Amino acid sequence: MKNLFIFLIFLNTTILMSQENNTLIMIEGDSIPTKSIGLEEIIVFPPLVFSNYKDKFKYYTVKRKTLKVYPYAILASKRLKKLNKRLTLIKGKANKKKYTRLVEKYIEKELSSQLKKLTRTEGQILIKLIYRETGQTVHQLIKELRNGFRAFSYSSLAKLFDISIKTTYNPEKIKEDAIIEDVLKRAYGDKSIILDLN
């Protein structure tokens, strides 16, 4: 009797294991049935929790400003890579300086009217984002591409507006930078980031 019971359990287990799910799915637009459906990867972030209204207001203010200036930081990074690539092809220090001035005038003509409309805090966030994208402060970039005097004069002018072009980006230690990083990760995660400057 005991052996019969063990045999029945074994037989039942074998039958269950041998049954394979042979269901095939037809996906619209595809002519070959498949056993699985490929889904796009999604990123799930924890919900935002704020301790008070002041923190919530700060987060959404930084979010609005970050998403407004982020396309300019991306543009700066792309233009810098292109400029550095082209500078390697140009011979002579004088020719490189001439080309750099030409690019500077072109970018100034193209973007100055839009950048003048930025608030002080949007400008400071843009400086942080440029550091995030390039790995160098705006001061270092100006000094490297133009000269130390130009970097000093831009730095002095920025100080009049209470902006520092020597600002770095450190989301591990600075609360505002952590908010900026969170905003960008969430925007890329839900594909709501818009990089078009029109």
Secondary structure, 3 states (H helix, E strand, C coil): CHHHHHHHHHHHHHHHHHCCCCCCECCCCCCCCECCCCCCCCCCCCCCCCCCHHHHHHHHHHHHHHHHHHHHHHHHHHHHHHHHHHHCCCCCHHHHHHHHHHHHHHHHHHHHHHHCCCCHHHHHHHHHHHHHHHCCCHHHHHHHHCCHHHHHHHHHHHHHCCCCCCCCCCCCCCHHHHHHHHHHHHHHHCCCCCCCCC
